[in-house]
Amino acid sequence: MAVKRDGEKYLGAELRVPLSEDGQVAAYVWPVRIVVIQGMACGGPTIGVDVGNQEIMRFDCHDAPGHWHSGGYDSTNPGGSQKSMPDGLVVVADQLEWSMQQIRENVCDLLAEANHGAAAQKVSPKLLSSALDSIKAHLASQDDLRNKAIADKLIAS
């Protein structure tokens, strides 16, 4: 589950879905996570992968300041694991698509890179596919919370 920091706001209901039969590897999504980056409130969906309730990777689909964390998310120094979205991915919908593709195609490699090779071996392709479908459906069911947050001036447009 996303590491919650003081001052962050979360909108919508979190969804957590298993990626392994034993449930130790799981994906989660928050429909809108609002953070302040360099003095500007931004936000959007946050998707991540946990191993035993420890956040290992996270994709923050926050529009222009969108980014992701790999190599083992470090909650004490999140900037140390932060990577920019690929060039040209500055719209939430595109960032979501790319993030889910990374999880679909590379979750095992990303887990192994983060020193969780045993967890990577537990990922079930069937559960992975089902989880990503569930995340997509969950986001669609949460109305348009990001645009509501912009209208309510919780996020800069």
C-alpha positions in Angstrom: 0.0 0.0 0.0 1.2 3.5 -0.7 3.3 5.0 2.1 1.2 7.9 3.4 3.0 11.0 4.4 1.9 14.0 6.4 0.1 16.5 4.3 -0.9 14.1 1.5 -4.5 13.6 0.7 -6.2 10.6 -0.8 -9.5 10.6 -2.7 -11.5 7.6 -3.6 -11.3 4.0 -2.3 -8.1 2.1 -2.4 -8.1 -1.3 -4.1 -5.6 -4.0 -3.3 -5.4 -7.2 -5.5 -3.2 -10.2 -5.2 -0.5 -11.0 -7.8 0.6 -14.3 -6.1 -1.5 -17.2 -4.8 -0.4 -16.6 -1.2 -1.3 -12.9 -1.5 2.2 -11.8 -0.4 2.7 -10.0 -3.7 -0.1 -7.6 -4.5 -0.9 -4.5 -6.5 -2.8 -1.5 -5.3 -4.3 1.7 -6.6 -5.4 4.9 -5.1 -7.7 6.8 -7.5 -6.2 10.2 -6.5 -3.1 10.8 -4.3 -2.5 14.6 -3.8 1.1 15.7 -3.0 3.0 18.9 -3.0 6.0 18.8 -5.3 8.2 21.9 -5.4 5.5 24.0 -3.8 2.8 22.9 -6.3 -0.1 20.6 -5.4 -0.4 17.8 -7.9 -2.0 14.5 -8.0 -3.7 11.6 -9.8 -3.8 7.8 -9.6 -1.0 6.0 -7.8 -0.4 2.3 -8.6 2.1 0.2 -6.8 3.3 -3.3 -6.0 3.9 -4.6 -2.5 5.7 -7.6 -1.2 4.4 -8.5 2.3 2.8 -5.1 2.7 6.1 -3.4 1.9 5.9 -1.0 -1.0 8.4 -2.0 -3.6 7.5 0.0 -6.7 5.1 2.8 -7.3 3.8 4.7 -10.3 2.6 8.3 -9.6 0.4 9.3 -12.5 0.2 13.0 -11.7 0.3 14.6 -15.2 3.3 16.8 -15.9 5.1 16.0 -12.7 4.3 12.3 -13.0 7.1 9.9 -12.0 7.7 6.3 -10.8 9.8 4.6 -8.2 11.8 1.4 -8.8 14.7 -0.6 -7.4 12.9 -0.9 -4.1 10.9 2.1 -3.0 12.7 3.8 -0.1 10.1 5.5 2.1 12.9 7.4 4.0 14.3 8.8 0.8 11.7 8.6 -2.0 13.7 10.8 -4.3 16.5 8.1 -4.3 14.2 5.7 -6.2 12.3 8.2 -8.3 12.5 8.2 -12.1 10.8 10.5 -14.6 8.1 9.2 -16.8 9.4 8.6 -20.3 9.6 11.6 -22.6 6.2 12.7 -23.9 4.1 11.0 -21.1 2.6 14.1 -19.5 -1.1 13.2 -19.5 -2.5 11.0 -16.7 -4.2 8.6 -19.1 -1.0 8.0 -21.0 1.0 7.6 -17.8 -1.6 5.1 -16.5 -1.4 3.0 -19.7 2.4 3.0 -19.6 2.5 2.1 -15.9 0.1 -0.8 -16.3 2.1 -2.0 -19.2 5.3 -1.9 -17.1 3.6 -3.9 -14.4 2.2 -6.4 -17.0 5.4 -6.9 -18.9 8.2 -6.2 -16.3 6.9 -6.7 -12.8 9.1 -9.8 -12.3 12.2 -8.1 -13.6 11.4 -5.0 -11.5 10.9 -7.1 -8.4 14.2 -9.0 -9.0 16.0 -5.7 -9.5 14.7 -4.6 -6.1 16.1 -7.7 -4.5 12.8 -9.5 -4.3 13.6 -12.4 -6.7 11.7 -14.9 -4.6 8.6 -12.7 -4.8 9.0 -12.3 -8.6 8.9 -16.1 -8.9 5.5 -16.2 -7.1 3.7 -13.8 -9.5 0.9 -15.6 -11.2 0.3 -14.5 -14.8 -3.4 -15.2 -14.4 -3.6 -13.1 -11.2 -1.5 -10.4 -12.8 -3.9 -10.1 -15.7 -7.0 -10.1 -13.5 -5.4 -7.6 -11.1 -4.7 -5.1 -13.9 -8.3 -5.5 -15.2 -9.6 -4.9 -11.7 -7.5 -1.8 -11.3 -8.7 -0.4 -14.6 -12.3 -1.1 -13.7 -11.9 0.4 -10.2 -10.5 3.6 -11.6 -13.3 3.9 -14.0 -15.9 3.3 -11.2 -14.4 6.1 -9.0 -16.0 8.9 -11.2 -13.5 11.6 -12.3 -12.0 12.4 -8.9 -8.9 14.1 -10.4 -11.0 16.7 -12.3 -13.1 17.2 -9.2 -9.9 17.8 -7.2 -8.8 20.3 -9.8 -12.2 22.1 -9.7 -12.0 22.1 -5.9 -8.5 23.7 -6.2 -6.9 20.7 -4.4 -4.6 20.2 -7.4 -3.2 22.8 -9.7 -4.4 22.4 -13.3 
